Amino acid sequence: MRPRVSLQTSALRSGNFSLRISPVRSGDAGVYEARVVYDTEVLSCRVQLEVITVTLSQPSPVVENEPLLLSCSSSHGARLVETCWFHNRHLLPTSRTFCFAHGAHFVLRPAMSDAGYWRCQLRYSDDEITSATYNLQILGNGPSNPIVYAAAGSAAD
Protein backbone atom coordinates (compact mmCIF):
# COMPACT_ATOMS: atom_id res chain seq x y z
CA MET A 1 0.00 0.00 0.00
CA ARG A 2 3.02 2.27 -0.06
CA PRO A 3 3.26 5.26 -0.55
CA ARG A 4 -0.40 5.74 0.56
CA VAL A 5 0.25 4.47 4.12
CA SER A 6 2.10 6.24 6.91
CA LEU A 7 2.73 6.02 10.66
CA GLN A 8 3.43 8.96 12.94
CA THR A 9 6.65 7.57 14.39
CA SER A 10 7.01 10.58 16.71
CA ALA A 11 3.70 9.62 18.38
CA LEU A 12 4.67 5.96 18.98
CA ARG A 13 6.40 6.76 22.29
CA SER A 14 3.16 8.21 23.67
CA GLY A 15 1.20 5.08 22.71
CA ASN A 16 -0.30 6.35 19.47
CA PHE A 17 0.30 3.75 16.77
CA SER A 18 -2.26 5.07 14.29
CA LEU A 19 -2.14 4.15 10.62
CA ARG A 20 -2.98 6.77 7.99
CA ILE A 21 -4.18 5.74 4.51
CA SER A 22 -4.48 8.47 1.90
CA PRO A 23 -6.17 8.27 -0.48
CA VAL A 24 -8.46 5.44 0.59
CA ARG A 25 -9.51 3.03 -2.18
CA SER A 26 -12.39 0.54 -2.33
CA GLY A 27 -9.97 -2.37 -2.01
CA ASP A 28 -8.70 -1.02 1.32
CA ALA A 29 -11.90 -2.13 3.08
CA GLY A 30 -11.40 -4.84 5.68
CA VAL A 31 -10.01 -5.57 9.13
CA TYR A 32 -6.74 -3.97 10.21
CA GLU A 33 -4.81 -5.17 13.23
CA ALA A 34 -2.05 -3.33 15.06
CA ARG A 35 0.26 -5.10 17.50
CA VAL A 36 2.89 -3.33 19.57
CA VAL A 37 5.45 -5.06 21.77
CA TYR A 38 6.93 -2.97 24.58
CA ASP A 39 9.33 -4.83 26.89
CA THR A 40 7.21 -7.84 27.92
CA GLU A 41 3.84 -6.18 27.24
CA VAL A 42 1.93 -6.80 24.01
CA LEU A 43 -0.78 -4.30 23.00
CA SER A 44 -3.10 -4.89 20.08
CA CYS A 45 -6.25 -3.51 18.51
CA ARG A 46 -8.44 -4.36 15.53
CA VAL A 47 -10.26 -1.85 13.36
CA GLN A 48 -12.84 -2.52 10.64
CA LEU A 49 -12.45 -0.09 7.73
CA GLU A 50 -15.55 0.33 5.60
CA VAL A 51 -15.30 2.32 2.40
CA ILE A 52 -18.02 4.36 0.70
CA THR A 53 -17.68 5.03 -3.01
CA VAL A 54 -19.46 7.76 -5.00
CA THR A 55 -19.21 7.31 -8.76
CA LEU A 56 -20.50 9.14 -11.83
CA SER A 57 -21.78 7.56 -15.04
CA GLN A 58 -19.47 9.86 -16.99
CA PRO A 59 -16.14 11.55 -16.25
CA SER A 60 -16.15 14.78 -14.26
CA PRO A 61 -16.65 17.60 -15.07
CA VAL A 62 -20.10 16.80 -16.43
CA VAL A 63 -21.39 18.68 -19.47
CA GLU A 64 -24.62 20.58 -18.94
CA ASN A 65 -27.78 18.79 -20.25
CA GLU A 66 -26.05 15.39 -20.62
CA PRO A 67 -27.79 12.69 -18.50
CA LEU A 68 -25.95 11.80 -15.31
CA LEU A 69 -26.19 8.91 -12.85
CA LEU A 70 -24.70 9.43 -9.37
CA SER A 71 -24.10 6.11 -7.59
CA CYS A 72 -23.24 5.46 -3.97
CA SER A 73 -22.09 2.14 -2.52
CA SER A 74 -20.42 0.89 0.63
CA SER A 75 -18.50 -2.15 1.83
CA HIS A 76 -20.89 -2.45 4.81
CA GLY A 77 -22.28 -5.99 5.00
CA ALA A 78 -25.86 -5.34 6.12
CA ARG A 79 -28.81 -4.90 3.73
CA LEU A 80 -29.20 -1.36 2.34
CA VAL A 81 -32.55 0.11 3.42
CA GLU A 82 -32.39 3.67 2.10
CA THR A 83 -30.14 6.11 0.25
CA CYS A 84 -30.64 9.86 0.66
CA TRP A 85 -28.93 12.44 -1.53
CA PHE A 86 -28.36 15.99 -0.32
CA HIS A 87 -27.35 18.85 -2.64
CA ASN A 88 -25.55 21.84 -1.15
CA ARG A 89 -27.14 21.07 2.23
CA HIS A 90 -25.79 24.17 3.94
CA LEU A 91 -27.04 26.54 1.25
CA LEU A 92 -30.68 26.43 2.32
CA PRO A 93 -32.21 28.46 -0.55
CA THR A 94 -30.95 25.92 -3.14
CA SER A 95 -31.07 22.80 -0.95
CA ARG A 96 -32.67 19.68 -2.45
CA THR A 97 -33.02 16.23 -0.89
CA PHE A 98 -33.77 12.91 -2.63
CA CYS A 99 -34.32 9.56 -0.87
CA PHE A 100 -34.52 6.15 -2.57
CA ALA A 101 -34.43 2.45 -1.74
CA HIS A 102 -31.32 2.02 -3.90
CA GLY A 103 -27.97 3.81 -4.07
CA ALA A 104 -28.27 5.79 -7.32
CA HIS A 105 -29.68 9.15 -8.35
CA PHE A 106 -30.46 10.03 -11.97
CA VAL A 107 -30.24 13.64 -13.20
CA LEU A 108 -31.88 13.78 -16.63
CA ARG A 109 -30.66 17.24 -17.68
CA PRO A 110 -27.94 18.53 -15.32
CA ALA A 111 -27.83 22.32 -15.09
CA MET A 112 -25.24 24.67 -13.67
CA SER A 113 -27.38 24.82 -10.51
CA ASP A 114 -26.66 21.09 -9.97
CA ALA A 115 -22.95 21.80 -9.49
CA GLY A 116 -21.61 21.68 -5.96
CA TYR A 117 -21.52 19.21 -3.11
CA TRP A 118 -23.68 16.10 -3.27
CA ARG A 119 -23.79 13.91 -0.17
CA CYS A 120 -25.15 10.38 -0.17
CA GLN A 121 -26.33 8.99 3.15
CA LEU A 122 -26.76 5.23 3.38
CA ARG A 123 -28.99 3.59 6.03
CA TYR A 124 -28.71 -0.17 6.63
CA SER A 125 -30.93 -2.83 8.22
CA ASP A 126 -28.67 -2.88 11.31
CA ASP A 127 -29.38 0.88 11.81
CA GLU A 128 -25.87 1.86 10.68
CA ILE A 129 -25.88 5.24 8.90
CA THR A 130 -22.91 6.40 6.87
CA SER A 131 -22.29 9.09 4.25
CA ALA A 132 -19.87 10.43 1.66
CA THR A 133 -19.60 13.72 -0.22
CA TYR A 134 -18.77 14.38 -3.89
CA ASN A 135 -18.03 17.80 -5.39
CA LEU A 136 -19.82 17.78 -8.77
CA GLN A 137 -18.46 20.11 -11.44
CA ILE A 138 -20.57 21.00 -14.47
CA LEU A 139 -19.42 22.63 -17.69
CA GLY A 140 -21.97 25.00 -19.19
CA ASN A 141 -22.85 25.19 -22.85
CA GLY A 142 -21.80 28.84 -22.91
CA PRO A 143 -23.80 32.05 -22.97
CA SER A 144 -27.07 32.21 -24.88
CA ASN A 145 -25.85 35.48 -26.42
CA PRO A 146 -22.34 34.97 -27.89
CA ILE A 147 -21.59 38.73 -27.99
CA VAL A 148 -19.45 40.06 -25.13
CA TYR A 149 -18.86 43.78 -24.61
CA ALA A 150 -15.74 45.02 -22.83
CA ALA A 151 -14.31 48.45 -22.22
CA ALA A 152 -10.94 49.19 -23.78
CA GLY A 153 -8.20 48.54 -21.23
CA SER A 154 -10.32 46.14 -19.14
CA ALA A 155 -10.34 42.34 -19.04
CA ALA A 156 -12.90 40.21 -20.85
CA ASP A 157 -13.83 36.58 -20.08
C-alpha positions as CSV (number, residue, x, y, z in Angstrom):
1,M,0.0,0.0,0.0
2,R,3.0,2.3,-0.1
3,P,3.3,5.3,-0.5
4,R,-0.4,5.7,0.6
5,V,0.2,4.5,4.1
6,S,2.1,6.2,6.9
7,L,2.7,6.0,10.7
8,Q,3.4,9.0,12.9
9,T,6.6,7.6,14.4
10,S,7.0,10.6,16.7
11,A,3.7,9.6,18.4
12,L,4.7,6.0,19.0
13,R,6.4,6.8,22.3
14,S,3.2,8.2,23.7
15,G,1.2,5.1,22.7
16,N,-0.3,6.4,19.5
17,F,0.3,3.8,16.8
18,S,-2.3,5.1,14.3
19,L,-2.1,4.1,10.6
20,R,-3.0,6.8,8.0
21,I,-4.2,5.7,4.5
22,S,-4.5,8.5,1.9
23,P,-6.2,8.3,-0.5
24,V,-8.5,5.4,0.6
25,R,-9.5,3.0,-2.2
26,S,-12.4,0.5,-2.3
27,G,-10.0,-2.4,-2.0
28,D,-8.7,-1.0,1.3
29,A,-11.9,-2.1,3.1
30,G,-11.4,-4.8,5.7
31,V,-10.0,-5.6,9.1
32,Y,-6.7,-4.0,10.2
33,E,-4.8,-5.2,13.2
34,A,-2.0,-3.3,15.1
35,R,0.3,-5.1,17.5
36,V,2.9,-3.3,19.6
37,V,5.4,-5.1,21.8
38,Y,6.9,-3.0,24.6
39,D,9.3,-4.8,26.9
40,T,7.2,-7.8,27.9
41,E,3.8,-6.2,27.2
42,V,1.9,-6.8,24.0
43,L,-0.8,-4.3,23.0
44,S,-3.1,-4.9,20.1
45,C,-6.2,-3.5,18.5
46,R,-8.4,-4.4,15.5
47,V,-10.3,-1.9,13.4
48,Q,-12.8,-2.5,10.6
49,L,-12.5,-0.1,7.7
50,E,-15.6,0.3,5.6
51,V,-15.3,2.3,2.4
52,I,-18.0,4.4,0.7
53,T,-17.7,5.0,-3.0
54,V,-19.5,7.8,-5.0
55,T,-19.2,7.3,-8.8
56,L,-20.5,9.1,-11.8
57,S,-21.8,7.6,-15.0
58,Q,-19.5,9.9,-17.0
59,P,-16.1,11.6,-16.2
60,S,-16.1,14.8,-14.3
61,P,-16.6,17.6,-15.1
62,V,-20.1,16.8,-16.4
63,V,-21.4,18.7,-19.5
64,E,-24.6,20.6,-18.9
65,N,-27.8,18.8,-20.2
66,E,-26.0,15.4,-20.6
67,P,-27.8,12.7,-18.5
68,L,-26.0,11.8,-15.3
69,L,-26.2,8.9,-12.9
70,L,-24.7,9.4,-9.4
71,S,-24.1,6.1,-7.6
72,C,-23.2,5.5,-4.0
73,S,-22.1,2.1,-2.5
74,S,-20.4,0.9,0.6
75,S,-18.5,-2.1,1.8
76,H,-20.9,-2.4,4.8
77,G,-22.3,-6.0,5.0
78,A,-25.9,-5.3,6.1
79,R,-28.8,-4.9,3.7
80,L,-29.2,-1.4,2.3
81,V,-32.5,0.1,3.4
82,E,-32.4,3.7,2.1
83,T,-30.1,6.1,0.3
84,C,-30.6,9.9,0.7
85,W,-28.9,12.4,-1.5
86,F,-28.4,16.0,-0.3
87,H,-27.4,18.8,-2.6
88,N,-25.6,21.8,-1.2
89,R,-27.1,21.1,2.2
90,H,-25.8,24.2,3.9
91,L,-27.0,26.5,1.3
92,L,-30.7,26.4,2.3
93,P,-32.2,28.5,-0.6
94,T,-31.0,25.9,-3.1
95,S,-31.1,22.8,-1.0
96,R,-32.7,19.7,-2.4
97,T,-33.0,16.2,-0.9
98,F,-33.8,12.9,-2.6
99,C,-34.3,9.6,-0.9
100,F,-34.5,6.1,-2.6
101,A,-34.4,2.4,-1.7
102,H,-31.3,2.0,-3.9
103,G,-28.0,3.8,-4.1
104,A,-28.3,5.8,-7.3
105,H,-29.7,9.2,-8.3
106,F,-30.5,10.0,-12.0
107,V,-30.2,13.6,-13.2
108,L,-31.9,13.8,-16.6
109,R,-30.7,17.2,-17.7
110,P,-27.9,18.5,-15.3
111,A,-27.8,22.3,-15.1
112,M,-25.2,24.7,-13.7
113,S,-27.4,24.8,-10.5
114,D,-26.7,21.1,-10.0
115,A,-23.0,21.8,-9.5
116,G,-21.6,21.7,-6.0
117,Y,-21.5,19.2,-3.1
118,W,-23.7,16.1,-3.3
119,R,-23.8,13.9,-0.2
120,C,-25.2,10.4,-0.2
121,Q,-26.3,9.0,3.2
122,L,-26.8,5.2,3.4
123,R,-29.0,3.6,6.0
124,Y,-28.7,-0.2,6.6
125,S,-30.9,-2.8,8.2
126,D,-28.7,-2.9,11.3
127,D,-29.4,0.9,11.8
128,E,-25.9,1.9,10.7
129,I,-25.9,5.2,8.9
130,T,-22.9,6.4,6.9
131,S,-22.3,9.1,4.2
132,A,-19.9,10.4,1.7
133,T,-19.6,13.7,-0.2
134,Y,-18.8,14.4,-3.9
135,N,-18.0,17.8,-5.4
136,L,-19.8,17.8,-8.8
137,Q,-18.5,20.1,-11.4
138,I,-20.6,21.0,-14.5
139,L,-19.4,22.6,-17.7
140,G,-22.0,25.0,-19.2
141,N,-22.8,25.2,-22.9
142,G,-21.8,28.8,-22.9
143,P,-23.8,32.1,-23.0
144,S,-27.1,32.2,-24.9
145,N,-25.9,35.5,-26.4
146,P,-22.3,35.0,-27.9
147,I,-21.6,38.7,-28.0
148,V,-19.4,40.1,-25.1
149,Y,-18.9,43.8,-24.6
150,A,-15.7,45.0,-22.8
151,A,-14.3,48.5,-22.2
152,A,-10.9,49.2,-23.8
153,G,-8.2,48.5,-21.2
154,S,-10.3,46.1,-19.1
155,A,-10.3,42.3,-19.0
156,A,-12.9,40.2,-20.9
157,D,-13.8,36.6,-20.1
